[in-house]
Amino acid sequence: LNSFKLVLFSDGVSESENPKQKHFGEEGIIKALNKNRDKSAQEISNAIFKSLDKFREGEALNDDLTLIVCEKR
């Protein structure tokens, strides 16, 4: 069996907003995941949070964030 990654996240991640009140969405998570698909689970997690922080442009969080990235080799 090939290796794969499983990404689980709470709505706090996907519903995080930027100053224009646009949601990061599943699209933002998928975009960050696709850019980093060959990296380790920890690196993917860091990349998603970095992308989310950039997207938010300093906007305060309105919910908790839960993100789990698992890797099977």
mmCIF file of the N, C-alpha and C atoms, coordinates in Angstrom:
data_MODEL
# 
_entry.id   MODEL 
# 
loop_
_atom_site.group_PDB 
_atom_site.id 
_atom_site.type_symbol 
_atom_site.label_atom_id 
_atom_site.label_alt_id 
_atom_site.label_comp_id 
_atom_site.label_asym_id 
_atom_site.label_entity_id 
_atom_site.label_seq_id 
_atom_site.pdbx_PDB_ins_code 
_atom_site.Cartn_x 
_atom_site.Cartn_y 
_atom_site.Cartn_z 
_atom_site.occupancy 
_atom_site.B_iso_or_equiv 
_atom_site.pdbx_formal_charge 
_atom_site.auth_seq_id 
_atom_site.auth_comp_id 
_atom_site.auth_asym_id 
_atom_site.auth_atom_id 
_atom_site.pdbx_PDB_model_num 
ATOM 1   N N  . LEU A 1 1  ? 0.838   -1.184 0.000  1.00 0.00 ? 1  LEU A N  1 
ATOM 2   C CA . LEU A 1 1  ? 0.000   0.000  0.000  1.00 0.00 ? 1  LEU A CA 1 
ATOM 3   C C  . LEU A 1 1  ? 0.882   1.245  0.000  1.00 0.00 ? 1  LEU A C  1 
ATOM 4   N N  . ASN A 1 2  ? 0.535   2.216  -0.789 1.00 0.00 ? 2  ASN A N  1 
ATOM 5   C CA . ASN A 1 2  ? 1.269   3.476  -0.841 1.00 0.00 ? 2  ASN A CA 1 
ATOM 6   C C  . ASN A 1 2  ? 1.030   4.283  0.426  1.00 0.00 ? 2  ASN A C  1 
ATOM 7   N N  . SER A 1 3  ? 1.917   5.219  0.673  1.00 0.00 ? 3  SER A N  1 
ATOM 8   C CA . SER A 1 3  ? 1.711   6.090  1.821  1.00 0.00 ? 3  SER A CA 1 
ATOM 9   C C  . SER A 1 3  ? 0.565   7.064  1.528  1.00 0.00 ? 3  SER A C  1 
ATOM 10  N N  . PHE A 1 4  ? -0.038  7.547  2.580  1.00 0.00 ? 4  PHE A N  1 
ATOM 11  C CA . PHE A 1 4  ? -1.098  8.537  2.421  1.00 0.00 ? 4  PHE A CA 1 
ATOM 12  C C  . PHE A 1 4  ? -1.134  9.422  3.654  1.00 0.00 ? 4  PHE A C  1 
ATOM 13  N N  . LYS A 1 5  ? -1.853  10.538 3.532  1.00 0.00 ? 5  LYS A N  1 
ATOM 14  C CA . LYS A 1 5  ? -2.012  11.470 4.636  1.00 0.00 ? 5  LYS A CA 1 
ATOM 15  C C  . LYS A 1 5  ? -3.495  11.691 4.876  1.00 0.00 ? 5  LYS A C  1 
ATOM 16  N N  . LEU A 1 6  ? -3.830  11.835 6.131  1.00 0.00 ? 6  LEU A N  1 
ATOM 17  C CA . LEU A 1 6  ? -5.201  12.107 6.545  1.00 0.00 ? 6  LEU A CA 1 
ATOM 18  C C  . LEU A 1 6  ? -5.187  13.450 7.275  1.00 0.00 ? 6  LEU A C  1 
ATOM 19  N N  . VAL A 1 7  ? -6.044  14.368 6.855  1.00 0.00 ? 7  VAL A N  1 
ATOM 20  C CA . VAL A 1 7  ? -6.108  15.692 7.464  1.00 0.00 ? 7  VAL A CA 1 
ATOM 21  C C  . VAL A 1 7  ? -7.491  15.883 8.057  1.00 0.00 ? 7  VAL A C  1 
ATOM 22  N N  . LEU A 1 8  ? -7.523  16.136 9.349  1.00 0.00 ? 8  LEU A N  1 
ATOM 23  C CA . LEU A 1 8  ? -8.775  16.391 10.064 1.00 0.00 ? 8  LEU A CA 1 
ATOM 24  C C  . LEU A 1 8  ? -8.704  17.800 10.634 1.00 0.00 ? 8  LEU A C  1 
ATOM 25  N N  . PHE A 1 9  ? -9.811  18.517 10.583 1.00 0.00 ? 9  PHE A N  1 
ATOM 26  C CA . PHE A 1 9  ? -9.806  19.886 11.089 1.00 0.00 ? 9  PHE A CA 1 
ATOM 27  C C  . PHE A 1 9  ? -11.179 20.262 11.613 1.00 0.00 ? 9  PHE A C  1 
ATOM 28  N N  . SER A 1 10 ? -11.180 21.187 12.549 1.00 0.00 ? 10 SER A N  1 
ATOM 29  C CA . SER A 1 10 ? -12.441 21.694 13.090 1.00 0.00 ? 10 SER A CA 1 
ATOM 30  C C  . SER A 1 10 ? -12.941 22.846 12.222 1.00 0.00 ? 10 SER A C  1 
ATOM 31  N N  . ASP A 1 11 ? -14.178 23.224 12.457 1.00 0.00 ? 11 ASP A N  1 
ATOM 32  C CA . ASP A 1 11 ? -14.758 24.333 11.705 1.00 0.00 ? 11 ASP A CA 1 
ATOM 33  C C  . ASP A 1 11 ? -14.062 25.649 12.020 1.00 0.00 ? 11 ASP A C  1 
ATOM 34  N N  . GLY A 1 12 ? -13.347 25.703 13.136 1.00 0.00 ? 12 GLY A N  1 
ATOM 35  C CA . GLY A 1 12 ? -12.600 26.916 13.457 1.00 0.00 ? 12 GLY A CA 1 
ATOM 36  C C  . GLY A 1 12 ? -11.528 27.215 12.426 1.00 0.00 ? 12 GLY A C  1 
ATOM 37  N N  . VAL A 1 13 ? -10.976 26.179 11.807 1.00 0.00 ? 13 VAL A N  1 
ATOM 38  C CA . VAL A 1 13 ? -9.970  26.376 10.765 1.00 0.00 ? 13 VAL A CA 1 
ATOM 39  C C  . VAL A 1 13 ? -10.647 26.847 9.482  1.00 0.00 ? 13 VAL A C  1 
ATOM 40  N N  . SER A 1 14 ? -11.621 26.104 9.017  1.00 0.00 ? 14 SER A N  1 
ATOM 41  C CA . SER A 1 14 ? -12.255 26.428 7.728  1.00 0.00 ? 14 SER A CA 1 
ATOM 42  C C  . SER A 1 14 ? -13.092 27.708 7.784  1.00 0.00 ? 14 SER A C  1 
ATOM 43  N N  . GLU A 1 15 ? -13.610 28.052 8.950  1.00 0.00 ? 15 GLU A N  1 
ATOM 44  C CA . GLU A 1 15 ? -14.456 29.240 9.060  1.00 0.00 ? 15 GLU A CA 1 
ATOM 45  C C  . GLU A 1 15 ? -13.710 30.475 9.558  1.00 0.00 ? 15 GLU A C  1 
ATOM 46  N N  . SER A 1 16 ? -12.384 30.381 9.678  1.00 0.00 ? 16 SER A N  1 
ATOM 47  C CA . SER A 1 16 ? -11.597 31.562 10.033 1.00 0.00 ? 16 SER A CA 1 
ATOM 48  C C  . SER A 1 16 ? -11.786 32.603 8.944  1.00 0.00 ? 16 SER A C  1 
ATOM 49  N N  . GLU A 1 17 ? -11.867 33.863 9.356  1.00 0.00 ? 17 GLU A N  1 
ATOM 50  C CA . GLU A 1 17 ? -12.169 34.937 8.415  1.00 0.00 ? 17 GLU A CA 1 
ATOM 51  C C  . GLU A 1 17 ? -11.004 35.906 8.250  1.00 0.00 ? 17 GLU A C  1 
ATOM 52  N N  . ASN A 1 18 ? -10.987 36.542 7.094  1.00 0.00 ? 18 ASN A N  1 
ATOM 53  C CA . ASN A 1 18 ? -10.053 37.638 6.862  1.00 0.00 ? 18 ASN A CA 1 
ATOM 54  C C  . ASN A 1 18 ? -10.810 38.946 7.134  1.00 0.00 ? 18 ASN A C  1 
ATOM 55  N N  . PRO A 1 19 ? -10.157 40.107 7.012  1.00 0.00 ? 19 PRO A N  1 
ATOM 56  C CA . PRO A 1 19 ? -10.854 41.373 7.276  1.00 0.00 ? 19 PRO A CA 1 
ATOM 57  C C  . PRO A 1 19 ? -12.073 41.628 6.388  1.00 0.00 ? 19 PRO A C  1 
ATOM 58  N N  . LYS A 1 20 ? -12.142 40.958 5.237  1.00 0.00 ? 20 LYS A N  1 
ATOM 59  C CA . LYS A 1 20 ? -13.291 41.113 4.338  1.00 0.00 ? 20 LYS A CA 1 
ATOM 60  C C  . LYS A 1 20 ? -14.407 40.125 4.676  1.00 0.00 ? 20 LYS A C  1 
ATOM 61  N N  . GLN A 1 21 ? -14.261 39.422 5.799  1.00 0.00 ? 21 GLN A N  1 
ATOM 62  C CA . GLN A 1 21 ? -15.222 38.429 6.293  1.00 0.00 ? 21 GLN A CA 1 
ATOM 63  C C  . GLN A 1 21 ? -15.382 37.243 5.344  1.00 0.00 ? 21 GLN A C  1 
ATOM 64  N N  . LYS A 1 22 ? -14.338 36.939 4.585  1.00 0.00 ? 22 LYS A N  1 
ATOM 65  C CA . LYS A 1 22 ? -14.331 35.757 3.732  1.00 0.00 ? 22 LYS A CA 1 
ATOM 66  C C  . LYS A 1 22 ? -13.741 34.600 4.534  1.00 0.00 ? 22 LYS A C  1 
ATOM 67  N N  . HIS A 1 23 ? -14.322 33.419 4.403  1.00 0.00 ? 23 HIS A N  1 
ATOM 68  C CA . HIS A 1 23 ? -13.834 32.233 5.107  1.00 0.00 ? 23 HIS A CA 1 
ATOM 69  C C  . HIS A 1 23 ? -12.629 31.628 4.399  1.00 0.00 ? 23 HIS A C  1 
ATOM 70  N N  . PHE A 1 24 ? -11.689 31.097 5.198  1.00 0.00 ? 24 PHE A N  1 
ATOM 71  C CA . PHE A 1 24 ? -10.534 30.362 4.669  1.00 0.00 ? 24 PHE A CA 1 
ATOM 72  C C  . PHE A 1 24 ? -11.037 29.163 3.884  1.00 0.00 ? 24 PHE A C  1 
ATOM 73  N N  . GLY A 1 25 ? -12.030 28.464 4.411  1.00 0.00 ? 25 GLY A N  1 
ATOM 74  C CA . GLY A 1 25 ? -12.716 27.378 3.723  1.00 0.00 ? 25 GLY A CA 1 
ATOM 75  C C  . GLY A 1 25 ? -11.879 26.132 3.511  1.00 0.00 ? 25 GLY A C  1 
ATOM 76  N N  . GLU A 1 26 ? -12.552 25.115 3.051  1.00 0.00 ? 26 GLU A N  1 
ATOM 77  C CA . GLU A 1 26 ? -11.862 23.871 2.701  1.00 0.00 ? 26 GLU A CA 1 
ATOM 78  C C  . GLU A 1 26 ? -10.888 24.118 1.555  1.00 0.00 ? 26 GLU A C  1 
ATOM 79  N N  . GLU A 1 27 ? -11.216 25.097 0.709  1.00 0.00 ? 27 GLU A N  1 
ATOM 80  C CA . GLU A 1 27 ? -10.359 25.412 -0.424 1.00 0.00 ? 27 GLU A CA 1 
ATOM 81  C C  . GLU A 1 27 ? -8.985  25.879 0.037  1.00 0.00 ? 27 GLU A C  1 
ATOM 82  N N  . GLY A 1 28 ? -8.949  26.691 1.087  1.00 0.00 ? 28 GLY A N  1 
ATOM 83  C CA . GLY A 1 28 ? -7.672  27.169 1.620  1.00 0.00 ? 28 GLY A CA 1 
ATOM 84  C C  . GLY A 1 28 ? -6.841  26.032 2.194  1.00 0.00 ? 28 GLY A C  1 
ATOM 85  N N  . ILE A 1 29 ? -7.522  25.102 2.856  1.00 0.00 ? 29 ILE A N  1 
ATOM 86  C CA . ILE A 1 29 ? -6.833  23.935 3.420  1.00 0.00 ? 29 ILE A CA 1 
ATOM 87  C C  . ILE A 1 29 ? -6.291  23.064 2.292  1.00 0.00 ? 29 ILE A C  1 
ATOM 88  N N  . ILE A 1 30 ? -7.111  22.798 1.292  1.00 0.00 ? 30 ILE A N  1 
ATOM 89  C CA . ILE A 1 30 ? -6.706  21.948 0.171  1.00 0.00 ? 30 ILE A CA 1 
ATOM 90  C C  . ILE A 1 30 ? -5.551  22.583 -0.597 1.00 0.00 ? 30 ILE A C  1 
ATOM 91  N N  . LYS A 1 31 ? -5.608  23.885 -0.799 1.00 0.00 ? 31 LYS A N  1 
ATOM 92  C CA . LYS A 1 31 ? -4.542  24.582 -1.521 1.00 0.00 ? 31 LYS A CA 1 
ATOM 93  C C  . LYS A 1 31 ? -3.211  24.422 -0.786 1.00 0.00 ? 31 LYS A C  1 
ATOM 94  N N  . ALA A 1 32 ? -3.207  24.648 0.522  1.00 0.00 ? 32 ALA A N  1 
ATOM 95  C CA . ALA A 1 32 ? -1.978  24.497 1.310  1.00 0.00 ? 32 ALA A CA 1 
ATOM 96  C C  . ALA A 1 32 ? -1.516  23.047 1.323  1.00 0.00 ? 32 ALA A C  1 
ATOM 97  N N  . LEU A 1 33 ? -2.460  22.122 1.406  1.00 0.00 ? 33 LEU A N  1 
ATOM 98  C CA . LEU A 1 33 ? -2.122  20.701 1.407  1.00 0.00 ? 33 LEU A CA 1 
ATOM 99  C C  . LEU A 1 33 ? -1.499  20.296 0.070  1.00 0.00 ? 33 LEU A C  1 
ATOM 100 N N  . ASN A 1 34 ? -2.081  20.720 -1.023 1.00 0.00 ? 34 ASN A N  1 
ATOM 101 C CA . ASN A 1 34 ? -1.554  20.369 -2.344 1.00 0.00 ? 34 ASN A CA 1 
ATOM 102 C C  . ASN A 1 34 ? -0.153  20.927 -2.577 1.00 0.00 ? 34 ASN A C  1 
ATOM 103 N N  . LYS A 1 35 ? 0.115   22.129 -2.076 1.00 0.00 ? 35 LYS A N  1 
ATOM 104 C CA . LYS A 1 35 ? 1.442   22.730 -2.239 1.00 0.00 ? 35 LYS A CA 1 
ATOM 105 C C  . LYS A 1 35 ? 2.498   21.980 -1.430 1.00 0.00 ? 35 LYS A C  1 
ATOM 106 N N  . ASN A 1 36 ? 2.069   21.252 -0.411 1.00 0.00 ? 36 ASN A N  1 
ATOM 107 C CA . ASN A 1 36 ? 3.006   20.625 0.516  1.00 0.00 ? 36 ASN A CA 1 
ATOM 108 C C  . ASN A 1 36 ? 2.811   19.120 0.633  1.00 0.00 ? 36 ASN A C  1 
ATOM 109 N N  . ARG A 1 37 ? 2.169   18.507 -0.319 1.00 0.00 ? 37 ARG A N  1 
ATOM 110 C CA . ARG A 1 37 ? 1.775   17.096 -0.241 1.00 0.00 ? 37 ARG A CA 1 
ATOM 111 C C  . ARG A 1 37 ? 2.934   16.135 -0.037 1.00 0.00 ? 37 ARG A C  1 
ATOM 112 N N  . ASP A 1 38 ? 4.120   16.488 -0.479 1.00 0.00 ? 38 ASP A N  1 
ATOM 113 C CA . ASP A 1 38 ? 5.269   15.588 -0.356 1.00 0.00 ? 38 ASP A CA 1 
ATOM 114 C C  . ASP A 1 38 ? 6.043   15.783 0.946  1.00 0.00 ? 38 ASP A C  1 
ATOM 115 N N  . LYS A 1 39 ? 5.587   16.666 1.786  1.00 0.00 ? 39 LYS A N  1 
ATOM 116 C CA . LYS A 1 39 ? 6.276   16.949 3.048  1.00 0.00 ? 39 LYS A CA 1 
ATOM 117 C C  . LYS A 1 39 ? 5.722   16.072 4.168  1.00 0.00 ? 39 LYS A C  1 
ATOM 118 N N  . SER A 1 40 ? 6.381   16.131 5.314  1.00 0.00 ? 40 SER A N  1 
ATOM 119 C CA . SER A 1 40 ? 5.950   15.349 6.471  1.00 0.00 ? 40 SER A CA 1 
ATOM 120 C C  . SER A 1 40 ? 4.640   15.896 7.041  1.00 0.00 ? 40 SER A C  1 
ATOM 121 N N  . ALA A 1 41 ? 4.010   15.113 7.874  1.00 0.00 ? 41 ALA A N  1 
ATOM 122 C CA . ALA A 1 41 ? 2.759   15.540 8.506  1.00 0.00 ? 41 ALA A CA 1 
ATOM 123 C C  . ALA A 1 41 ? 2.965   16.835 9.288  1.00 0.00 ? 41 ALA A C  1 
ATOM 124 N N  . GLN A 1 42 ? 4.063   16.934 10.016 1.00 0.00 ? 42 GLN A N  1 
ATOM 125 C CA . GLN A 1 42 ? 4.346   18.153 10.794 1.00 0.00 ? 42 GLN A CA 1 
ATOM 126 C C  . GLN A 1 42 ? 4.539   19.352 9.880  1.00 0.00 ? 42 GLN A C  1 
ATOM 127 N N  . GLU A 1 43 ? 5.256   19.171 8.793  1.00 0.00 ? 43 GLU A N  1 
ATOM 128 C CA . GLU A 1 43 ? 5.479   20.266 7.848  1.00 0.00 ? 43 GLU A CA 1 
ATOM 129 C C  . GLU A 1 43 ? 4.176   20.702 7.187  1.00 0.00 ? 43 GLU A C  1 
ATOM 130 N N  . ILE A 1 44 ? 3.308   19.759 6.885  1.00 0.00 ? 44 ILE A N  1 
ATOM 131 C CA . ILE A 1 44 ? 1.998   20.087 6.301  1.00 0.00 ? 44 ILE A CA 1 
ATOM 132 C C  . ILE A 1 44 ? 1.167   20.881 7.294  1.00 0.00 ? 44 ILE A C  1 
ATOM 133 N N  . SER A 1 45 ? 1.142   20.432 8.533  1.00 0.00 ? 45 SER A N  1 
ATOM 134 C CA . SER A 1 45 ? 0.408   21.148 9.582  1.00 0.00 ? 45 SER A CA 1 
ATOM 135 C C  . SER A 1 45 ? 0.917   22.585 9.699  1.00 0.00 ? 45 SER A C  1 
ATOM 136 N N  . ASN A 1 46 ? 2.227   22.745 9.760  1.00 0.00 ? 46 ASN A N  1 
ATOM 137 C CA . ASN A 1 46 ? 2.816   24.081 9.846  1.00 0.00 ? 46 ASN A CA 1 
ATOM 138 C C  . ASN A 1 46 ? 2.456   24.933 8.634  1.00 0.00 ? 46 ASN A C  1 
ATOM 139 N N  . ALA A 1 47 ? 2.470   24.335 7.459  1.00 0.00 ? 47 ALA A N  1 
ATOM 140 C CA . ALA A 1 47 ? 2.155   25.067 6.229  1.00 0.00 ? 47 ALA A CA 1 
ATOM 141 C C  . ALA A 1 47 ? 0.695   25.524 6.205  1.00 0.00 ? 47 ALA A C  1 
ATOM 142 N N  . ILE A 1 48 ? -0.207  24.685 6.670  1.00 0.00 ? 48 ILE A N  1 
ATOM 143 C CA . ILE A 1 48 ? -1.628  25.059 6.706  1.00 0.00 ? 48 ILE A CA 1 
ATOM 144 C C  . ILE A 1 48 ? -1.821  26.223 7.672  1.00 0.00 ? 48 ILE A C  1 
ATOM 145 N N  . PHE A 1 49 ? -1.210  26.144 8.864  1.00 0.00 ? 49 PHE A N  1 
ATOM 146 C CA . PHE A 1 49 ? -1.352  27.244 9.826  1.00 0.00 ? 49 PHE A CA 1 
ATOM 147 C C  . PHE A 1 49 ? -0.700  28.525 9.316  1.00 0.00 ? 49 PHE A C  1 
ATOM 148 N N  . LYS A 1 50 ? 0.428   28.411 8.629  1.00 0.00 ? 50 LYS A N  1 
ATOM 149 C CA . LYS A 1 50 ? 1.083   29.587 8.062  1.00 0.00 ? 50 LYS A CA 1 
ATOM 150 C C  . LYS A 1 50 ? 0.196   30.223 6.993  1.00 0.00 ? 50 LYS A C  1 
ATOM 151 N N  . SER A 1 51 ? -0.402  29.395 6.143  1.00 0.00 ? 51 SER A N  1 
ATOM 152 C CA . SER A 1 51 ? -1.304  29.890 5.109  1.00 0.00 ? 51 SER A CA 1 
ATOM 153 C C  . SER A 1 51 ? -2.529  30.556 5.730  1.00 0.00 ? 51 SER A C  1 
ATOM 154 N N  . LEU A 1 52 ? -3.043  29.950 6.781  1.00 0.00 ? 52 LEU A N  1 
ATOM 155 C CA . LEU A 1 52 ? -4.205  30.511 7.484  1.00 0.00 ? 52 LEU A CA 1 
ATOM 156 C C  . LEU A 1 52 ? -3.856  31.861 8.111  1.00 0.00 ? 52 LEU A C  1 
ATOM 157 N N  . ASP A 1 53 ? -2.700  31.957 8.745  1.00 0.00 ? 53 ASP A N  1 
ATOM 158 C CA . ASP A 1 53 ? -2.290  33.228 9.350  1.00 0.00 ? 53 ASP A CA 1 
ATOM 159 C C  . ASP A 1 53 ? -2.161  34.322 8.293  1.00 0.00 ? 53 ASP A C  1 
ATOM 160 N N  . LYS A 1 54 ? -1.575  33.983 7.152  1.00 0.00 ? 54 LYS A N  1 
ATOM 161 C CA . LYS A 1 54 ? -1.436  34.954 6.069  1.00 0.00 ? 54 LYS A CA 1 
ATOM 162 C C  . LYS A 1 54 ? -2.811  35.382 5.558  1.00 0.00 ? 54 LYS A C  1 
ATOM 163 N N  . PHE A 1 55 ? -3.721  34.419 5.390  1.00 0.00 ? 55 PHE A N  1 
ATOM 164 C CA . PHE A 1 55 ? -5.076  34.696 4.917  1.00 0.00 ? 55 PHE A CA 1 
ATOM 165 C C  . PHE A 1 55 ? -5.816  35.644 5.871  1.00 0.00 ? 55 PHE A C  1 
ATOM 166 N N  . ARG A 1 56 ? -5.662  35.421 7.182  1.00 0.00 ? 56 ARG A N  1 
ATOM 167 C CA . ARG A 1 56 ? -6.400  36.203 8.184  1.00 0.00 ? 56 ARG A CA 1 
ATOM 168 C C  . ARG A 1 56 ? -5.960  37.659 8.253  1.00 0.00 ? 56 ARG A C  1 
ATOM 169 N N  . GLU A 1 57 ? -4.761  37.963 7.790  1.00 0.00 ? 57 GLU A N  1 
ATOM 170 C CA . GLU A 1 57 ? -4.255  39.345 7.791  1.00 0.00 ? 57 GLU A CA 1 
ATOM 171 C C  . GLU A 1 57 ? -4.421  40.021 9.147  1.00 0.00 ? 57 GLU A C  1 
ATOM 172 N N  . GLY A 1 58 ? -4.162  39.285 10.225 1.00 0.00 ? 58 GLY A N  1 
ATOM 173 C CA . GLY A 1 58 ? -4.249  39.850 11.569 1.00 0.00 ? 58 GLY A CA 1 
ATOM 174 C C  . GLY A 1 58 ? -5.630  39.825 12.181 1.00 0.00 ? 58 GLY A C  1 
ATOM 175 N N  . GLU A 1 59 ? -6.622  39.360 11.448 1.00 0.00 ? 59 GLU A N  1 
ATOM 176 C CA . GLU A 1 59 ? -7.987  39.275 11.969 1.00 0.00 ? 59 GLU A CA 1 
ATOM 177 C C  . GLU A 1 59 ? -8.008  38.316 13.162 1.00 0.00 ? 59 GLU A C  1 
ATOM 178 N N  . ALA A 1 60 ? -8.698  38.694 14.223 1.00 0.00 ? 60 ALA A N  1 
ATOM 179 C CA . ALA A 1 60 ? -8.780  37.872 15.434 1.00 0.00 ? 60 ALA A CA 1 
ATOM 180 C C  . ALA A 1 60 ? -9.518  36.567 15.158 1.00 0.00 ? 60 ALA A C  1 
ATOM 181 N N  . LEU A 1 61 ? -9.124  35.535 15.866 1.00 0.00 ? 61 LEU A N  1 
ATOM 182 C CA . LEU A 1 61 ? -9.818  34.249 15.758 1.00 0.00 ? 61 LEU A CA 1 
ATOM 183 C C  . LEU A 1 61 ? -11.138 34.335 16.507 1.00 0.00 ? 61 LEU A C  1 
ATOM 184 N N  . ASN A 1 62 ? -12.173 33.725 15.953 1.00 0.00 ? 62 ASN A N  1 
ATOM 185 C CA . ASN A 1 62 ? -13.474 33.722 16.620 1.00 0.00 ? 62 ASN A CA 1 
ATOM 186 C C  . ASN A 1 62 ? -13.866 32.322 17.080 1.00 0.00 ? 62 ASN A C  1 
ATOM 187 N N  . ASP A 1 63 ? -12.941 31.370 16.972 1.00 0.00 ? 63 ASP A N  1 
ATOM 188 C CA . ASP A 1 63 ? -13.213 29.987 17.372 1.00 0.00 ? 63 ASP A CA 1 
ATOM 189 C C  . ASP A 1 63 ? -11.877 29.306 17.634 1.00 0.00 ? 63 ASP A C  1 
ATOM 190 N N  . ASP A 1 64 ? -11.934 28.154 18.289 1.00 0.00 ? 64 ASP A N  1 
ATOM 191 C CA . ASP A 1 64 ? -10.709 27.391 18.496 1.00 0.00 ? 64 ASP A CA 1 
ATOM 192 C C  . ASP A 1 64 ? -10.298 26.722 17.187 1.00 0.00 ? 64 ASP A C  1 
ATOM 193 N N  . LEU A 1 65 ? -9.017  26.389 17.079 1.00 0.00 ? 65 LEU A N  1 
ATOM 194 C CA . LEU A 1 65 ? -8.490  25.733 15.883 1.00 0.00 ? 65 LEU A CA 1 
ATOM 195 C C  . LEU A 1 65 ? -7.999  24.347 16.260 1.00 0.00 ? 65 LEU A C  1 
ATOM 196 N N  . THR A 1 66 ? -8.477  23.347 15.545 1.00 0.00 ? 66 THR A N  1 
ATOM 197 C CA . THR A 1 66 ? -7.987  21.989 15.712 1.00 0.00 ? 66 THR A CA 1 
ATOM 198 C C  . THR A 1 66 ? -7.612  21.464 14.343 1.00 0.00 ? 66 THR A C  1 
ATOM 199 N N  . LEU A 1 67 ? -6.387  20.974 14.237 1.00 0.00 ? 67 LEU A N  1 
ATOM 200 C CA . LEU A 1 67 ? -5.877  20.430 12.984 1.00 0.00 ? 67 LEU A CA 1 
ATOM 201 C C  . LEU A 1 67 ? -5.028  19.216 13.312 1.00 0.00 ? 67 LEU A C  1 
ATOM 202 N N  . ILE A 1 68 ? -5.354  18.096 12.697 1.00 0.00 ? 68 ILE A N  1 
ATOM 203 C CA . ILE A 1 68 ? -4.601  16.854 12.878 1.00 0.00 ? 68 ILE A CA 1 
ATOM 204 C C  . ILE A 1 68 ? -4.191  16.363 11.504 1.00 0.00 ? 68 ILE A C  1 
ATOM 205 N N  . VAL A 1 69 ? -2.899  16.137 11.330 1.00 0.00 ? 69 VAL A N  1 
ATOM 206 C CA . VAL A 1 69 ? -2.384  15.583 10.079 1.00 0.00 ? 69 VAL A CA 1 
ATOM 207 C C  . VAL A 1 69 ? -1.690  14.273 10.424 1.00 0.00 ? 69 VAL A C  1 
ATOM 208 N N  . CYS A 1 70 ? -2.209  13.171 9.878  1.00 0.00 ? 70 CYS A N  1 
ATOM 209 C CA . CYS A 1 70 ? -1.643  11.842 10.112 1.00 0.00 ? 70 CYS A CA 1 
ATOM 210 C C  . CYS A 1 70 ? -1.036  11.341 8.820  1.00 0.00 ? 70 CYS A C  1 
ATOM 211 N N  . GLU A 1 71 ? 0.025   10.572 8.955  1.00 0.00 ? 71 GLU A N  1 
ATOM 212 C CA . GLU A 1 71 ? 0.698   10.024 7.784  1.00 0.00 ? 71 GLU A CA 1 
ATOM 213 C C  . GLU A 1 71 ? 0.905   8.533  7.957  1.00 0.00 ? 71 GLU A C  1 
ATOM 214 N N  . LYS A 1 72 ? 0.595   7.781  6.926  1.00 0.00 ? 72 LYS A N  1 
ATOM 215 C CA . LYS A 1 72 ? 0.822   6.339  6.894  1.00 0.00 ? 72 LYS A CA 1 
ATOM 216 C C  . LYS A 1 72 ? 1.854   6.077  5.820  1.00 0.00 ? 72 LYS A C  1 
ATOM 217 N N  . ARG A 1 73 ? 2.940   5.466  6.198  1.00 0.00 ? 73 ARG A N  1 
ATOM 218 C CA . ARG A 1 73 ? 3.992   5.178  5.218  1.00 0.00 ? 73 ARG A CA 1 
ATOM 219 C C  . ARG A 1 73 ? 4.002   3.726  4.871  1.00 0.00 ? 73 ARG A C  1 
# 
